[in-house]
């Protein structure tokens, strides 16, 4: 297994230390793996997509607006 070193802000380190029962290396490994899986999915999706960048941005904007509207109406 390879070893890497991460730099975190002092405040984050202080908060992490307050949970000594947590294996922070495992948390980081899981987070890295999830991010890689997400990026691989997006790469695969992008390679099969026929949308232009402009169409994709509009679709994302429309989706964001619809989701925001749904959550705002749920809070009422």
Backbone atoms as SQL, in Angstrom:
CREATE TABLE atoms (id INTEGER PRIMARY KEY, chain TEXT, resi INTEGER, resn TEXT, atom TEXT, x REAL, y REAL, z REAL);
INSERT INTO atoms VALUES
  (1, 'A', 1, 'UNK', 'N', 0.843, -1.172, 0.000),
  (2, 'A', 1, 'UNK', 'CA', 0.000, 0.000, 0.000),
  (3, 'A', 1, 'UNK', 'C', 0.889, 1.236, 0.000),
  (4, 'A', 2, 'UNK', 'N', 0.535, 2.211, -0.825),
  (5, 'A', 2, 'UNK', 'CA', 1.290, 3.458, -0.913),
  (6, 'A', 2, 'UNK', 'C', 0.879, 4.391, 0.215),
  (7, 'A', 3, 'UNK', 'N', 1.755, 5.291, 0.567),
  (8, 'A', 3, 'UNK', 'CA', 1.483, 6.263, 1.612),
  (9, 'A', 3, 'UNK', 'C', 1.501, 7.657, 1.000),
  (10, 'A', 4, 'UNK', 'N', 0.529, 8.484, 1.384),
  (11, 'A', 4, 'UNK', 'CA', 0.528, 9.885, 0.980),
  (12, 'A', 4, 'UNK', 'C', 0.355, 10.736, 2.230),
  (13, 'A', 5, 'UNK', 'N', 0.724, 11.994, 2.119),
  (14, 'A', 5, 'UNK', 'CA', 0.568, 12.934, 3.220),
  (15, 'A', 5, 'UNK', 'C', -0.387, 14.026, 2.778),
  (16, 'A', 6, 'UNK', 'N', -1.329, 14.365, 3.634),
  (17, 'A', 6, 'UNK', 'CA', -2.297, 15.415, 3.336),
  (18, 'A', 6, 'UNK', 'C', -2.088, 16.589, 4.275),
  (19, 'A', 7, 'UNK', 'N', -2.310, 17.782, 3.752),
  (20, 'A', 7, 'UNK', 'CA', -2.275, 18.979, 4.580),
  (21, 'A', 7, 'UNK', 'C', -3.723, 19.415, 4.817),
  (22, 'A', 8, 'UNK', 'N', -4.047, 19.658, 6.075),
  (23, 'A', 8, 'UNK', 'CA', -5.383, 20.152, 6.430),
  (24, 'A', 8, 'UNK', 'C', -5.216, 21.393, 7.298),
  (25, 'A', 9, 'UNK', 'N', -6.188, 22.294, 7.239),
  (26, 'A', 9, 'UNK', 'CA', -6.106, 23.480, 8.102),
  (27, 'A', 9, 'UNK', 'C', -6.081, 23.086, 9.578),
  (28, 'A', 10, 'UNK', 'N', -5.456, 23.911, 10.387),
  (29, 'A', 10, 'UNK', 'CA', -5.337, 23.630, 11.823),
  (30, 'A', 10, 'UNK', 'C', -6.691, 23.376, 12.475),
  (31, 'A', 11, 'UNK', 'N', -7.696, 24.183, 12.131),
  (32, 'A', 11, 'UNK', 'CA', -9.021, 24.027, 12.731),
  (33, 'A', 11, 'UNK', 'C', -9.598, 22.653, 12.407),
  (34, 'A', 12, 'UNK', 'N', -9.436, 22.195, 11.171),
  (35, 'A', 12, 'UNK', 'CA', -9.929, 20.875, 10.791),
  (36, 'A', 12, 'UNK', 'C', -9.192, 19.787, 11.570),
  (37, 'A', 13, 'UNK', 'N', -7.899, 19.905, 11.667),
  (38, 'A', 13, 'UNK', 'CA', -7.103, 18.928, 12.428),
  (39, 'A', 13, 'UNK', 'C', -7.574, 18.884, 13.880),
  (40, 'A', 14, 'UNK', 'N', -7.811, 20.035, 14.471),
  (41, 'A', 14, 'UNK', 'CA', -8.287, 20.103, 15.853),
  (42, 'A', 14, 'UNK', 'C', -9.625, 19.369, 16.007),
  (43, 'A', 15, 'UNK', 'N', -10.517, 19.574, 15.051),
  (44, 'A', 15, 'UNK', 'CA', -11.826, 18.916, 15.107),
  (45, 'A', 15, 'UNK', 'C', -11.687, 17.407, 14.895),
  (46, 'A', 16, 'UNK', 'N', -10.781, 17.009, 14.015),
  (47, 'A', 16, 'UNK', 'CA', -10.565, 15.573, 13.774),
  (48, 'A', 16, 'UNK', 'C', -10.045, 14.890, 15.039),
  (49, 'A', 17, 'UNK', 'N', -9.126, 15.543, 15.723),
  (50, 'A', 17, 'UNK', 'CA', -8.528, 14.982, 16.934),
  (51, 'A', 17, 'UNK', 'C', -9.580, 14.763, 18.019),
  (52, 'A', 18, 'UNK', 'N', -10.661, 15.529, 17.957),
  (53, 'A', 18, 'UNK', 'CA', -11.707, 15.379, 18.970),
  (54, 'A', 18, 'UNK', 'C', -12.527, 14.096, 18.770),
  (55, 'A', 19, 'UNK', 'N', -12.247, 13.364, 17.680),
  (56, 'A', 19, 'UNK', 'CA', -12.898, 12.071, 17.406),
  (57, 'A', 19, 'UNK', 'C', -11.827, 10.995, 17.217),
  (58, 'A', 20, 'UNK', 'N', -11.112, 10.621, 18.303),
  (59, 'A', 20, 'UNK', 'CA', -10.003, 9.675, 18.173),
  (60, 'A', 20, 'UNK', 'C', -10.438, 8.274, 17.746),
  (61, 'A', 21, 'UNK', 'N', -11.708, 7.959, 17.902),
  (62, 'A', 21, 'UNK', 'CA', -12.190, 6.624, 17.532),
  (63, 'A', 21, 'UNK', 'C', -12.342, 6.463, 16.017),
  (64, 'A', 22, 'UNK', 'N', -12.247, 7.557, 15.267),
  (65, 'A', 22, 'UNK', 'CA', -12.412, 7.509, 13.818),
  (66, 'A', 22, 'UNK', 'C', -11.071, 7.239, 13.140),
  (67, 'A', 23, 'UNK', 'N', -11.091, 6.297, 12.210),
  (68, 'A', 23, 'UNK', 'CA', -9.909, 6.010, 11.399),
  (69, 'A', 23, 'UNK', 'C', -9.940, 6.976, 10.206),
  (70, 'A', 24, 'UNK', 'N', -9.268, 8.111, 10.345),
  (71, 'A', 24, 'UNK', 'CA', -9.324, 9.156, 9.331),
  (72, 'A', 24, 'UNK', 'C', -8.691, 8.720, 8.020),
  (73, 'A', 25, 'UNK', 'N', -7.733, 7.813, 8.076),
  (74, 'A', 25, 'UNK', 'CA', -7.151, 7.290, 6.834),
  (75, 'A', 25, 'UNK', 'C', -8.208, 6.536, 6.038),
  (76, 'A', 26, 'UNK', 'N', -9.049, 5.768, 6.723),
  (77, 'A', 26, 'UNK', 'CA', -10.118, 5.034, 6.043),
  (78, 'A', 26, 'UNK', 'C', -11.167, 5.996, 5.476),
  (79, 'A', 27, 'UNK', 'N', -11.484, 7.037, 6.230),
  (80, 'A', 27, 'UNK', 'CA', -12.424, 8.041, 5.741),
  (81, 'A', 27, 'UNK', 'C', -11.882, 8.662, 4.452),
  (82, 'A', 28, 'UNK', 'N', -10.601, 8.994, 4.448),
  (83, 'A', 28, 'UNK', 'CA', -9.986, 9.588, 3.257),
  (84, 'A', 28, 'UNK', 'C', -9.993, 8.596, 2.092),
  (85, 'A', 29, 'UNK', 'N', -9.639, 7.332, 2.353),
  (86, 'A', 29, 'UNK', 'CA', -9.651, 6.311, 1.289),
  (87, 'A', 29, 'UNK', 'C', -11.039, 6.193, 0.666),
  (88, 'A', 30, 'UNK', 'N', -12.055, 6.125, 1.504),
  (89, 'A', 30, 'UNK', 'CA', -13.424, 5.999, 0.997),
  (90, 'A', 30, 'UNK', 'C', -13.828, 7.230, 0.186),
  (91, 'A', 31, 'UNK', 'N', -13.449, 8.389, 0.662),
  (92, 'A', 31, 'UNK', 'CA', -13.771, 9.628, -0.043),
  (93, 'A', 31, 'UNK', 'C', -13.066, 9.679, -1.397),
  (94, 'A', 32, 'UNK', 'N', -11.797, 9.297, -1.411),
  (95, 'A', 32, 'UNK', 'CA', -11.052, 9.273, -2.672),
  (96, 'A', 32, 'UNK', 'C', -11.701, 8.299, -3.654),
  (97, 'A', 33, 'UNK', 'N', -12.075, 7.119, -3.168),
  (98, 'A', 33, 'UNK', 'CA', -12.682, 6.111, -4.032),
  (99, 'A', 33, 'UNK', 'C', -14.009, 6.604, -4.594),
  (100, 'A', 34, 'UNK', 'N', -14.838, 7.225, -3.756),
  (101, 'A', 34, 'UNK', 'CA', -16.124, 7.734, -4.230),
  (102, 'A', 34, 'UNK', 'C', -15.923, 8.808, -5.285),
  (103, 'A', 35, 'UNK', 'N', -14.968, 9.700, -5.059),
  (104, 'A', 35, 'UNK', 'CA', -14.709, 10.771, -6.022),
  (105, 'A', 35, 'UNK', 'C', -14.227, 10.184, -7.349),
  (106, 'A', 36, 'UNK', 'N', -13.347, 9.197, -7.297),
  (107, 'A', 36, 'UNK', 'CA', -12.856, 8.554, -8.518),
  (108, 'A', 36, 'UNK', 'C', -13.999, 7.871, -9.263),
  (109, 'A', 37, 'UNK', 'N', -14.870, 7.172, -8.537),
  (110, 'A', 37, 'UNK', 'CA', -16.015, 6.512, -9.174),
  (111, 'A', 37, 'UNK', 'C', -16.931, 7.541, -9.828),
  (112, 'A', 38, 'UNK', 'N', -17.164, 8.665, -9.159),
  (113, 'A', 38, 'UNK', 'CA', -17.994, 9.723, -9.725),
  (114, 'A', 38, 'UNK', 'C', -17.368, 10.275, -11.004),
  (115, 'A', 39, 'UNK', 'N', -16.067, 10.529, -10.966),
  (116, 'A', 39, 'UNK', 'CA', -15.378, 11.075, -12.131),
  (117, 'A', 39, 'UNK', 'C', -15.350, 10.083, -13.290),
  (118, 'A', 40, 'UNK', 'N', -15.149, 8.793, -12.987),
  (119, 'A', 40, 'UNK', 'CA', -15.170, 7.779, -14.041),
  (120, 'A', 40, 'UNK', 'C', -16.554, 7.685, -14.676),
  (121, 'A', 41, 'UNK', 'N', -17.603, 7.774, -13.858),
  (122, 'A', 41, 'UNK', 'CA', -18.967, 7.758, -14.392),
  (123, 'A', 41, 'UNK', 'C', -19.179, 8.954, -15.319),
  (124, 'A', 42, 'UNK', 'N', -18.767, 10.142, -14.868),
  (125, 'A', 42, 'UNK', 'CA', -18.937, 11.336, -15.688),
  (126, 'A', 42, 'UNK', 'C', -18.139, 11.241, -16.987),
  (127, 'A', 43, 'UNK', 'N', -16.940, 10.710, -16.902),
  (128, 'A', 43, 'UNK', 'CA', -16.116, 10.541, -18.102),
  (129, 'A', 43, 'UNK', 'C', -16.809, 9.614, -19.095),
  (130, 'A', 44, 'UNK', 'N', -17.339, 8.506, -18.605),
  (131, 'A', 44, 'UNK', 'CA', -18.036, 7.553, -19.468),
  (132, 'A', 44, 'UNK', 'C', -19.297, 8.184, -20.047),
  (133, 'A', 45, 'UNK', 'N', -20.059, 8.885, -19.211),
  (134, 'A', 45, 'UNK', 'CA', -21.278, 9.549, -19.657),
  (135, 'A', 45, 'UNK', 'C', -20.953, 10.582, -20.732),
  (136, 'A', 46, 'UNK', 'N', -19.909, 11.367, -20.480),
  (137, 'A', 46, 'UNK', 'CA', -19.507, 12.417, -21.422),
  (138, 'A', 46, 'UNK', 'C', -19.081, 11.822, -22.757),
  (139, 'A', 47, 'UNK', 'N', -18.377, 10.711, -22.723),
  (140, 'A', 47, 'UNK', 'CA', -17.885, 10.115, -23.968),
  (141, 'A', 47, 'UNK', 'C', -19.026, 9.608, -24.843),
  (142, 'A', 48, 'UNK', 'N', -20.177, 9.287, -24.240),
  (143, 'A', 48, 'UNK', 'CA', -21.322, 8.780, -24.991),
  (144, 'A', 48, 'UNK', 'C', -22.346, 9.867, -25.303),
  (145, 'A', 49, 'UNK', 'N', -22.150, 11.053, -24.766),
  (146, 'A', 49, 'UNK', 'CA', -23.128, 12.125, -24.914),
  (147, 'A', 49, 'UNK', 'C', -22.992, 12.804, -26.275),
  (148, 'A', 50, 'UNK', 'N', -24.135, 13.193, -26.822),
  (149, 'A', 50, 'UNK', 'CA', -24.133, 13.952, -28.067),
  (150, 'A', 50, 'UNK', 'C', -24.494, 15.412, -27.823),
  (151, 'A', 51, 'UNK', 'N', -24.672, 15.785, -26.540),
  (152, 'A', 51, 'UNK', 'CA', -24.992, 17.170, -26.202),
  (153, 'A', 51, 'UNK', 'C', -23.779, 18.065, -26.435),
  (154, 'A', 52, 'UNK', 'N', -24.049, 19.273, -26.891),
  (155, 'A', 52, 'UNK', 'CA', -22.983, 20.265, -26.944),
  (156, 'A', 52, 'UNK', 'C', -22.759, 20.789, -25.526),
  (157, 'A', 53, 'UNK', 'N', -21.653, 21.472, -25.321),
  (158, 'A', 53, 'UNK', 'CA', -21.388, 22.029, -23.992),
  (159, 'A', 53, 'UNK', 'C', -22.480, 23.026, -23.607),
  (160, 'A', 54, 'UNK', 'N', -22.923, 23.821, -24.572),
  (161, 'A', 54, 'UNK', 'CA', -23.980, 24.803, -24.307),
  (162, 'A', 54, 'UNK', 'C', -25.281, 24.107, -23.902),
  (163, 'A', 55, 'UNK', 'N', -25.650, 23.036, -24.588),
  (164, 'A', 55, 'UNK', 'CA', -26.865, 22.294, -24.258),
  (165, 'A', 55, 'UNK', 'C', -26.760, 21.667, -22.870),
  (166, 'A', 56, 'UNK', 'N', -25.594, 21.127, -22.557),
  (167, 'A', 56, 'UNK', 'CA', -25.392, 20.501, -21.251),
  (168, 'A', 56, 'UNK', 'C', -25.500, 21.536, -20.131),
  (169, 'A', 57, 'UNK', 'N', -24.926, 22.717, -20.346),
  (170, 'A', 57, 'UNK', 'CA', -25.006, 23.768, -19.332),
  (171, 'A', 57, 'UNK', 'C', -26.446, 24.234, -19.141),
  (172, 'A', 58, 'UNK', 'N', -27.203, 24.372, -20.227),
  (173, 'A', 58, 'UNK', 'CA', -28.604, 24.770, -20.126),
  (174, 'A', 58, 'UNK', 'C', -29.403, 23.701, -19.399),
  (175, 'A', 59, 'UNK', 'N', -29.170, 22.440, -19.726),
  (176, 'A', 59, 'UNK', 'CA', -29.862, 21.344, -19.057),
  (177, 'A', 59, 'UNK', 'C', -29.567, 21.367, -17.556),
  (178, 'A', 60, 'UNK', 'N', -28.303, 21.553, -17.184),
  (179, 'A', 60, 'UNK', 'CA', -27.930, 21.628, -15.770),
  (180, 'A', 60, 'UNK', 'C', -28.578, 22.803, -15.069),
  (181, 'A', 61, 'UNK', 'N', -28.626, 23.946, -15.745),
  (182, 'A', 61, 'UNK', 'CA', -29.255, 25.139, -15.173),
  (183, 'A', 61, 'UNK', 'C', -30.753, 24.911, -14.969),
  (184, 'A', 62, 'UNK', 'N', -31.412, 24.338, -15.979),
  (185, 'A', 62, 'UNK', 'CA', -32.850, 24.048, -15.863),
  (186, 'A', 62, 'UNK', 'C', -33.129, 23.078, -14.717),
  (187, 'A', 63, 'UNK', 'N', -32.306, 22.050, -14.605),
  (188, 'A', 63, 'UNK', 'CA', -32.474, 21.059, -13.538),
  (189, 'A', 63, 'UNK', 'C', -32.288, 21.706, -12.167),
  (190, 'A', 64, 'UNK', 'N', -31.277, 22.540, -12.036),
  (191, 'A', 64, 'UNK', 'CA', -31.027, 23.223, -10.763),
  (192, 'A', 64, 'UNK', 'C', -32.217, 24.080, -10.357),
  (193, 'A', 65, 'UNK', 'N', -32.783, 24.798, -11.328),
  (194, 'A', 65, 'UNK', 'CA', -33.942, 25.648, -11.032),
  (195, 'A', 65, 'UNK', 'C', -35.139, 24.812, -10.591),
  (196, 'A', 66, 'UNK', 'N', -35.367, 23.684, -11.262),
  (197, 'A', 66, 'UNK', 'CA', -36.499, 22.824, -10.900),
  (198, 'A', 66, 'UNK', 'C', -36.302, 22.220, -9.511),
  (199, 'A', 67, 'UNK', 'N', -35.086, 21.775, -9.227),
  (200, 'A', 67, 'UNK', 'CA', -34.817, 21.205, -7.903),
  (201, 'A', 67, 'UNK', 'C', -34.959, 22.263, -6.817),
  (202, 'A', 68, 'UNK', 'N', -34.438, 23.455, -7.083),
  (203, 'A', 68, 'UNK', 'CA', -34.550, 24.538, -6.098),
  (204, 'A', 68, 'UNK', 'C', -36.025, 24.842, -5.848),
  (205, 'A', 69, 'UNK', 'N', -36.822, 24.882, -6.896),
  (206, 'A', 69, 'UNK', 'CA', -38.248, 25.156, -6.748),
  (207, 'A', 69, 'UNK', 'C', -38.941, 24.083, -5.939),
  (208, 'A', 70, 'UNK', 'N', -38.549, 22.839, -6.149),
  (209, 'A', 70, 'UNK', 'CA', -39.152, 21.737, -5.409),
  (210, 'A', 70, 'UNK', 'C', -38.838, 21.843, -3.924),
  (211, 'A', 71, 'UNK', 'N', -37.578, 22.121, -3.587),
  (212, 'A', 71, 'UNK', 'CA', -37.196, 22.193, -2.188),
  (213, 'A', 71, 'UNK', 'C', -37.785, 23.409, -1.492),
  (214, 'A', 72, 'UNK', 'N', -37.908, 24.514, -2.204),
  (215, 'A', 72, 'UNK', 'CA', -38.497, 25.710, -1.611),
  (216, 'A', 72, 'UNK', 'C', -39.969, 25.455, -1.312),
  (217, 'A', 73, 'UNK', 'N', -40.683, 24.800, -2.237),
  (218, 'A', 73, 'UNK', 'CA', -42.102, 24.544, -2.005),
  (219, 'A', 73, 'UNK', 'C', -42.307, 23.495, -0.914),
  (220, 'A', 74, 'UNK', 'N', -41.353, 22.573, -0.719),
  (221, 'A', 74, 'UNK', 'CA', -41.452, 21.561, 0.346),
  (222, 'A', 74, 'UNK', 'C', -41.300, 22.180, 1.725),
  (223, 'A', 75, 'UNK', 'N', -40.608, 23.303, 1.831),
  (224, 'A', 75, 'UNK', 'CA', -40.342, 23.941, 3.124),
  (225, 'A', 75, 'UNK', 'C', -41.538, 24.737, 3.612),
  (226, 'A', 76, 'UNK', 'N', -42.482, 25.025, 2.748),
  (227, 'A', 76, 'UNK', 'CA', -43.633, 25.850, 3.134),
  (228, 'A', 76, 'UNK', 'C', -44.629, 25.076, 3.954);
